[in-house]
Amino acid sequence: MTICKYWYFTSVLCLFPINLTASSDLPTHSENKTIVIKDKQIITSELMNTSDEEIFSNNHTVRQQYQIAKGWVKDIANNVQGIQYIDKLAELYLTIGYGQVWQDQIAMAEFEEQLYLLSLTRVSPDLTRRYHNLKRYRTSNDWRDYDVLATDTLFAYMGFIEGIQKKGNLWLFGDMPPTILPLPSDGFIEELLTSHEQQRLRYFIARLKPLDNEYTELVTALNKLNEVKETRWPVFLFQGNIRPGQYVKNIEGVVTVLETLGDMTALEAKKVRTQKRKHLSGSVVIAVKRFQERHGLKSDGVIGPQTQQWLALNIKERIRLLALNAQRMRLWSVKPNTGIVVNIPSYYMNLWLEGERVLGSKVIVGRPSRQTPMIDSDIQSVVFNPYWNVPNSIMKKDIMPKVRRNRNYLANHNYEVIKGWDSAQKIAINSIPYHLLSPNRFPYRLRQKPGKRNALGLFKFNFPNSQAIYLHDTASRSLFKKHDRALSSGCIRVEQAKSLARVLLEYSGSSEKRFNNLSRSRKTRTIVLGDSKNVPVDLIYQTAWVDDLGLVNYRSDIYKYDRDQEKNSSLISAYNY
């Protein structure tokens, strides 16, 4: 029977209300016609041998067969814990003639491995329970127990995958998925049926995980940590900053962490223990600097509060962090063929063009109270000498309180008062009554004139989005010297903005001479890159990844997206000092 006939069943069954009771162990026709059983496959011989014309003209037959299939699934569900999608299971098993879905051991192992990695994130309690149930029913004497549960779990897993792809879904960023995950789309299920029919289930399952190298590298690093997950993690009671040369109360614990995580070799660690060192010196300082660099900290060898917190983060929580960030690879790539990737918690952006990284830059992102959102779009234009049209929220919260204290603030900072968002008419600042210089009563909008003192600097990079977010230069360049750079009101300030503008214009076909002329001019000019040269931009949130040297990098969870959803707590709860 073809896939087309299979999907006729699923398209017409939903038209009829069904009210059934559980059937006996094996499905039978209402006319007591028997079912043929061969090699553990139950085949509804009468229906499977019926021509397309007869089925299409006999909805009663379809309804009858569906009732039998639903009763068959319900009977199994009575004995197997956790089965939820009975209606869809009935459709599927009726479609494939009650055949065994999970006959390929490689497909089974791959599916269980993916579920295991997802269970480590503690994002979905339902899928975690399902993983453990599958392991339990793997050795069941009745093939149907594992088969139906695994298929039901596959529906849940596919629904989870589709769910996290939806715009604005934050299941991997602190929000709990629903207790019962949504069913996957009909198109997704059709892919599953096609793969089953072609005996390619293992390939279908393999494609359910991210296929890029970054995911594989994170999983490899996770597996290495799994090998030492039972290591007893030290408890630290640090007081203040410990600088090179100073006494360390628990230097053995520091060495254990550095050795376990690969920042210190076994030989170096053995030497420290043999010499019974008690001070922060020599190879320990060097290893601490390596550790700090991988964790996005100032690499100075000083064991301060942030270094102390990361030293205290135990193996099991690190495994959860790697598993969570591996799942986030479903949403983006940290190394696209062409595109800008701004990793919010790392305060850094990279530009890739045709497989080559051509530019890296420090960035400043939104502070926790005004978070930079995760967005994927395309850079469409570069603005030279931009005006800054001040958003209402910033005007009310940041600027107008200063104006109330000093009316000259607007003129001193090159602001213009404009009648409204639909008007370009300018209002003289001195003509505005004092009582209107209030955050909630000010009836106009503000615009800052171009120039070096403009908040956007000399360059602005536009990409379509609903939240008025963009990349831009800045007049406050000293802020790039700060280590923690969650300082903006949501937009991204780029340290190498001029270089980014040059590369984008050259990529779009502009000459270096044109770029230099535009840069020297004081006029506001918007240069459209052109549809064929739009550069994708991804604002991502990746707190763990593997770098080009094969080293695992971690970053602080500045927006508290990494919190343990089962415990409803942030990552900081894993610190044990």
Stockholm file with secondary structure:
# STOCKHOLM 1.0

chainA/1-577         MTICKYWYFTSVLCLFPINLTASSDLPTHSENKTIVIKDKQIITSELMNTSDEEIFSNNHTVRQQYQIAKGWVKDIANNVQGIQYIDKLAELYLTIGYGQVWQDQIAMAEFEEQLYLLSLTRVSPDLTRRYHNLKRYRTSNDWRDYDVLATDTLFAYMGFIEGIQKKGNLWLFGDMPPTILPLPSDGFIEELLTSHEQQRLRYFIARLKPLDNEYTELVTALNKLNEVKETRWPVFLFQGNIRPGQYVKNIEGVVTVLETLGDMTALEAKKVRTQKRKHLSGSVVIAVKRFQERHGLKSDGVIGPQTQQWLALNIKERIRLLALNAQRMRLWSVKPNTGIVVNIPSYYMNLWLEGERVLGSKVIVGRPSRQTPMIDSDIQSVVFNPYWNVPNSIMKKDIMPKVRRNRNYLANHNYEVIKGWDSAQKIAINSIPYHLLSPNRFPYRLRQKPGKRNALGLFKFNFPNSQAIYLHDTASRSLFKKHDRALSSGCIRVEQAKSLARVLLEYSGSSEKRFNNLSRSRKTRTIVLGDSKNVPVDLIYQTAWVDDLGLVNYRSDIYKYDRDQEKNSSLISAYNY
#=GR chainA/1-577 SS CCHHHHHHHHHHHTTSCCCCCCCCSSCCCTTCCCCEEETTEEECHHHHTSCHHHHHTCHHHHHHHHHHHHHHHHHHHTTSTTCCCHHHHHHHHHHTTTCCSCCCHHHHHHHHHHHHHHHHHTCCHHHHHHHHHHHHHTTCSSHHHHHHHHHHHHHHHHHHHHHHHSTTCCTTTTCCCCSSCCCCCHHHHHHHHHHHHTTCHHHHHHTTSCCSHHHHHHHHHHHHHHTTTTSCCCCCCCCSCBCTTSBCTTHHHHHHHHHHTTSSCHHHHHHHHHHTCCBSCHHHHHHHHHHHHHTTSCCSSCBCHHHHHHHHCCHHHHHHHHHHHHHHTTTCCSSCSSEEEEEGGGTEEEEEETTEEEEEEEEEEECGGGCCCCEEEEECEEEESCCEECCHHHIIIIIHHHHHHCTTHHHHTTEEEEEETTEEEEECGGGSCGGGCSTTTCCSEEEECSSTTSTTTTEEEECCCTTCCCEECCSCGGGGGSSCCEEESSSEEETTHHHHHHHHHHHTTCCHHHHHHHHHCCSCEEEECCGGGCEEEEEECCSEEECTTSCEEECCCTTCCSCBTTTTBCGGGGCCC
#=GC SS_cons         CCHHHHHHHHHHHTTSCCCCCCCCSSCCCTTCCCCEEETTEEECHHHHTSCHHHHHTCHHHHHHHHHHHHHHHHHHHTTSTTCCCHHHHHHHHHHTTTCCSCCCHHHHHHHHHHHHHHHHHTCCHHHHHHHHHHHHHTTCSSHHHHHHHHHHHHHHHHHHHHHHHSTTCCTTTTCCCCSSCCCCCHHHHHHHHHHHHTTCHHHHHHTTSCCSHHHHHHHHHHHHHHTTTTSCCCCCCCCSCBCTTSBCTTHHHHHHHHHHTTSSCHHHHHHHHHHTCCBSCHHHHHHHHHHHHHTTSCCSSCBCHHHHHHHHCCHHHHHHHHHHHHHHTTTCCSSCSSEEEEEGGGTEEEEEETTEEEEEEEEEEECGGGCCCCEEEEECEEEESCCEECCHHHIIIIIHHHHHHCTTHHHHTTEEEEEETTEEEEECGGGSCGGGCSTTTCCSEEEECSSTTSTTTTEEEECCCTTCCCEECCSCGGGGGSSCCEEESSSEEETTHHHHHHHHHHHTTCCHHHHHHHHHCCSCEEEECCGGGCEEEEEECCSEEECTTSCEEECCCTTCCSCBTTTTBCGGGGCCC
//
